Amino acid sequence: GDRGRGMPPSPPEAAAGDAARSSAPGAAGAAVPPPGAACGLVYLIGPSGAGKDTLMEAAAEADPRVRPARRFVTRAGGGRWDVSVSRREFGEMLDAGLLLFHWESHGFSYGVPAEDERSLPPERVLIVNGSREYLGRAARIRPGIAAVMVTARQDVLRQRLTARGREAPDAIERRLARGAQAFAAPEGVAVYVLDNSGALRESVLAFLAIVSGMADGRRREVPRGS
Protein backbone atom coordinates (compact mmCIF):
# COMPACT_ATOMS: atom_id res chain seq x y z
CA GLY A 1 0.00 0.00 0.00
CA ASP A 2 0.97 3.67 -0.14
CA ARG A 3 2.94 5.15 2.73
CA GLY A 4 0.48 7.90 3.50
CA ARG A 5 -2.62 5.70 3.78
CA GLY A 6 -4.37 6.24 7.05
CA MET A 7 -2.68 9.60 7.69
CA PRO A 8 -4.76 12.66 8.65
CA PRO A 9 -6.20 14.73 5.79
CA SER A 10 -4.13 17.57 4.41
CA PRO A 11 -4.60 20.99 6.00
CA PRO A 12 -6.47 23.63 3.98
CA GLU A 13 -4.46 25.74 1.59
CA ALA A 14 -5.33 28.91 3.46
CA ALA A 15 -3.30 27.73 6.45
CA ALA A 16 -0.09 28.08 4.48
CA GLY A 17 -0.41 31.84 4.02
CA ASP A 18 2.28 33.44 1.89
CA ALA A 19 5.13 31.14 2.92
CA ALA A 20 5.50 29.90 -0.66
CA ARG A 21 5.52 32.06 -3.75
CA SER A 22 5.63 31.25 -7.45
CA SER A 23 7.89 32.60 -10.15
CA ALA A 24 5.04 32.08 -12.62
CA PRO A 25 2.26 34.59 -11.78
CA GLY A 26 -1.16 33.00 -11.86
CA ALA A 27 0.29 29.48 -12.15
CA ALA A 28 -1.89 28.17 -9.35
CA GLY A 29 -5.00 30.14 -10.35
CA ALA A 30 -8.38 28.48 -10.21
CA ALA A 31 -9.11 28.90 -13.93
CA VAL A 32 -6.62 26.28 -15.15
CA PRO A 33 -4.93 23.26 -13.61
CA PRO A 34 -1.72 24.34 -11.86
CA PRO A 35 1.71 23.38 -13.23
CA GLY A 36 2.52 19.79 -12.42
CA ALA A 37 -1.11 18.68 -12.55
CA ALA A 38 -0.95 17.22 -16.05
CA CYS A 39 2.12 15.07 -15.50
CA GLY A 40 1.78 14.62 -11.74
CA LEU A 41 5.41 15.52 -11.01
CA VAL A 42 6.93 18.06 -8.65
CA TYR A 43 10.68 18.57 -8.91
CA LEU A 44 12.28 19.54 -5.59
CA ILE A 45 15.52 21.55 -5.69
CA GLY A 46 17.58 23.58 -3.26
CA PRO A 47 21.02 23.87 -1.62
CA SER A 48 22.48 21.30 0.75
CA GLY A 49 21.10 21.87 4.22
CA ALA A 50 17.81 23.36 3.02
CA GLY A 51 15.95 20.34 4.40
CA LYS A 52 14.50 18.78 1.25
CA ASP A 53 14.51 15.20 2.59
CA THR A 54 12.98 16.25 5.90
CA LEU A 55 10.30 18.27 4.12
CA MET A 56 9.44 15.39 1.77
CA GLU A 57 9.17 12.93 4.64
CA ALA A 58 6.98 15.21 6.76
CA ALA A 59 4.73 16.05 3.80
CA ALA A 60 4.28 12.38 2.88
CA GLU A 61 3.30 11.55 6.45
CA ALA A 62 0.80 14.42 6.56
CA ASP A 63 -0.90 13.95 3.18
CA PRO A 64 -1.55 10.62 1.40
CA ARG A 65 -1.52 12.36 -1.99
CA VAL A 66 2.21 13.01 -1.67
CA ARG A 67 4.43 10.18 -2.89
CA PRO A 68 8.22 10.70 -2.77
CA ALA A 69 10.09 9.12 -5.67
CA ARG A 70 12.93 6.73 -5.06
CA ARG A 71 16.43 7.69 -6.18
CA PHE A 72 19.14 5.24 -7.18
CA VAL A 73 22.47 6.72 -6.10
CA THR A 74 26.05 5.49 -6.62
CA ARG A 75 27.06 6.23 -3.04
CA ALA A 76 26.30 4.84 0.38
CA GLY A 77 23.83 6.47 2.74
CA GLY A 78 21.50 9.24 1.74
CA GLY A 79 17.88 10.02 2.41
CA ARG A 80 14.98 7.74 3.23
CA TRP A 81 14.10 7.15 -0.42
CA ASP A 82 17.68 6.80 -1.69
CA VAL A 83 18.78 3.35 -2.84
CA SER A 84 22.53 2.77 -3.00
CA VAL A 85 23.72 0.95 -6.13
CA SER A 86 27.06 0.28 -7.77
CA ARG A 87 28.13 2.12 -10.92
CA ARG A 88 27.72 -1.11 -12.87
CA GLU A 89 24.15 -1.55 -11.61
CA PHE A 90 23.36 2.08 -12.39
CA GLY A 91 24.72 1.70 -15.92
CA GLU A 92 22.63 -1.41 -16.48
CA MET A 93 19.44 0.39 -15.39
CA LEU A 94 20.29 3.30 -17.66
CA ASP A 95 20.95 1.04 -20.65
CA ALA A 96 17.68 -0.81 -20.02
CA GLY A 97 15.70 2.44 -20.08
CA LEU A 98 14.53 2.03 -16.50
CA LEU A 99 15.29 5.60 -15.41
CA LEU A 100 12.92 8.50 -16.00
CA PHE A 101 15.49 11.10 -14.95
CA HIS A 102 19.23 10.76 -14.35
CA TRP A 103 22.04 13.20 -13.61
CA GLU A 104 25.53 13.56 -12.19
CA SER A 105 26.34 15.63 -9.10
CA HIS A 106 29.52 15.88 -7.00
CA GLY A 107 30.95 12.80 -8.69
CA PHE A 108 27.92 10.55 -8.11
CA SER A 109 25.13 9.34 -10.39
CA TYR A 110 21.47 9.80 -9.49
CA GLY A 111 18.46 8.22 -11.17
CA VAL A 112 14.68 8.24 -10.66
CA PRO A 113 12.99 4.98 -11.71
CA ALA A 114 10.33 5.28 -14.41
CA GLU A 115 8.24 2.70 -12.54
CA ASP A 116 7.50 5.23 -9.78
CA GLU A 117 5.74 7.44 -12.32
CA ARG A 118 3.99 4.59 -14.14
CA SER A 119 2.44 3.32 -10.89
CA LEU A 120 1.22 6.78 -9.80
CA PRO A 121 -2.58 7.01 -9.36
CA PRO A 122 -4.29 10.05 -10.97
CA GLU A 123 -4.98 11.79 -7.66
CA ARG A 124 -1.38 11.56 -6.42
CA VAL A 125 1.66 13.75 -6.97
CA LEU A 126 5.18 12.32 -7.25
CA ILE A 127 7.90 14.37 -5.55
CA VAL A 128 11.33 14.09 -7.17
CA ASN A 129 14.37 15.23 -5.17
CA GLY A 130 16.43 16.51 -8.08
CA SER A 131 19.28 18.72 -9.21
CA ARG A 132 18.64 22.29 -10.33
CA GLU A 133 21.16 21.89 -13.16
CA TYR A 134 18.98 19.06 -14.55
CA LEU A 135 15.64 20.89 -14.25
CA GLY A 136 15.68 22.11 -17.85
CA ARG A 137 16.13 18.61 -19.22
CA ALA A 138 13.52 17.23 -16.83
CA ALA A 139 11.07 19.82 -18.18
CA ARG A 140 11.78 18.70 -21.74
CA ILE A 141 11.17 15.09 -20.76
CA ARG A 142 7.97 15.92 -18.86
CA PRO A 143 6.47 19.22 -20.08
CA GLY A 144 4.31 20.81 -17.41
CA ILE A 145 6.51 19.72 -14.54
CA ALA A 146 6.63 22.22 -11.67
CA ALA A 147 9.55 22.87 -9.34
CA VAL A 148 9.74 23.83 -5.69
CA MET A 149 12.99 25.48 -4.64
CA VAL A 150 13.54 24.94 -0.93
CA THR A 151 15.77 27.63 0.56
CA ALA A 152 17.01 28.74 3.97
CA ARG A 153 19.10 31.58 5.35
CA GLN A 154 22.86 31.17 5.03
CA ASP A 155 23.34 30.95 8.80
CA VAL A 156 20.73 28.18 9.01
CA LEU A 157 22.35 26.26 6.15
CA ARG A 158 25.77 26.57 7.79
CA GLN A 159 24.42 25.34 11.12
CA ARG A 160 22.70 22.31 9.54
CA LEU A 161 25.72 21.34 7.44
CA THR A 162 28.02 21.65 10.46
CA ALA A 163 25.68 19.49 12.55
CA ARG A 164 25.90 16.73 9.92
CA GLY A 165 29.62 16.43 10.55
CA ARG A 166 30.37 15.20 7.03
CA GLU A 167 32.64 18.00 5.82
CA ALA A 168 35.38 20.32 7.06
CA PRO A 169 34.50 24.00 7.58
CA ASP A 170 36.21 25.11 4.35
CA ALA A 171 34.30 22.49 2.36
CA ILE A 172 31.06 23.71 3.92
CA GLU A 173 31.84 27.29 2.91
CA ARG A 174 32.49 26.20 -0.68
CA ARG A 175 29.20 24.33 -0.71
CA LEU A 176 27.39 27.39 0.64
CA ALA A 177 28.96 29.57 -2.03
CA ARG A 178 27.80 27.19 -4.78
CA GLY A 179 24.30 27.11 -3.36
CA ALA A 180 24.12 30.91 -3.24
CA GLN A 181 24.76 31.28 -6.97
CA ALA A 182 21.95 32.82 -8.95
CA PHE A 183 19.48 30.38 -10.48
CA ALA A 184 17.58 31.11 -13.66
CA ALA A 185 14.44 29.01 -14.06
CA PRO A 186 14.10 27.31 -17.46
CA GLU A 187 11.61 29.00 -19.75
CA GLY A 188 8.06 27.86 -19.16
CA VAL A 189 8.78 26.14 -15.84
CA ALA A 190 6.96 27.35 -12.74
CA VAL A 191 9.33 27.49 -9.77
CA TYR A 192 7.78 27.96 -6.34
CA VAL A 193 10.20 29.29 -3.70
CA LEU A 194 9.74 27.96 -0.17
CA ASP A 195 11.78 29.31 2.76
CA ASN A 196 12.51 26.46 5.17
CA SER A 197 14.49 28.52 7.71
CA GLY A 198 11.81 28.34 10.38
CA ALA A 199 9.53 25.75 11.90
CA LEU A 200 9.07 22.57 9.86
CA ARG A 201 5.30 22.61 10.35
CA GLU A 202 5.02 25.97 8.60
CA SER A 203 7.10 24.73 5.68
CA VAL A 204 5.00 21.57 5.39
CA LEU A 205 1.78 23.61 5.32
CA ALA A 206 3.20 25.81 2.55
CA PHE A 207 4.44 22.81 0.58
CA LEU A 208 1.11 20.99 0.88
CA ALA A 209 -0.74 24.09 -0.31
CA ILE A 210 1.25 23.85 -3.55
CA VAL A 211 0.85 20.09 -3.88
CA SER A 212 -2.87 20.14 -3.04
CA GLY A 213 -3.60 22.34 -6.04
CA MET A 214 -1.61 20.02 -8.29
CA ALA A 215 -3.32 16.91 -6.93
CA ASP A 216 -6.77 18.45 -7.41
CA GLY A 217 -5.90 19.58 -10.93
CA ARG A 218 -4.46 16.17 -11.77
CA ARG A 219 -7.61 14.42 -10.58
CA ARG A 220 -9.67 16.64 -12.92
CA GLU A 221 -7.34 16.26 -15.90
CA VAL A 222 -6.36 12.57 -15.77
CA PRO A 223 -9.22 10.04 -16.02
CA ARG A 224 -8.98 7.24 -13.50
CA GLY A 225 -7.39 4.15 -14.95
CA SER A 226 -5.57 6.01 -17.74
C-alpha positions, 0 to 999 in steps of 0.5 A, a space after each residue: 500500500 501507499 505510505 500515507 494511507 491512514 494519515 490525517 487529511 491535508 490541511 487547507 491551503 489557506 493555512 499556508 499563508 504566503 510562505 511559498 511564492 511562485 515565479 510564474 504569476 497565476 500558475 496556481 490560479 483556479 481557472 486552469 490546472 496548476 503546473 505539475 497537474 498534467 504530468 503529476 510531477 513536482 521537482 524539488 531543488 535547493 542547496 544542501 542543508 535546506 531540508 529537502 529530505 525532511 520536508 518530503 518525509 513530513 509532507 508524505 506523512 501528513 498527506 496521502 496524496 504526496 508520494 516521494 520518488 525513489 532515487 538510485 544513487 552510486 554512493 552509500 547512505 542518503 535520504 529515506 528514499 535513496 537506494 545505494 547501487 554500484 556504478 555497474 548496476 546504475 549503468 545497467 538500469 540506464 541502458 535498459 531504459 529504467 530511469 525516467 530522470 538521471 544526472 551527475 552531481 559531486 561525482 555521483 550518479 542519481 536516477 529516478 525509476 520510471 516505474 514510480 511514475 507509471 504506478 502513480 494514481 491520478 490523484 497523487 503527486 510524485 515528488 522528485 528530489 532533483 538537481 537544479 542543473 537538470 531541471 531544464 532537461 527534466 522539463 523537456 522530458 515531462 512538459 508541465 513539470 513544476 519545481 519547488 525550490 527549498 531555501 534557507 538563510 545562510 546561517 541556518 544552512 551553515 548550522 545544519 551542514 556543520 551538525 551533519 559532521 560530514 565536511 570540514 568548515 572550508 568544504 562547507 563554505 564552498 558548498 554554501 557559495 555554490 548554493 548561493 549562486 543565482 538560479 535562472 528558471 528554465 523558460 516555461 517552468 513554474 518554480 515555487 520558492 519555499 523558505 525552510 528557515 523556520 519551523 518545519 510545520 510551517 514549511 509543510 503547510 506551505 508545501 502541501 498548499 502547492 501540492 494540493 492544487 496540483 493533486 486536485 488539478 491532476 484528478 480533474 485532468 487525468 481520467 482514472 485508470 488512464 
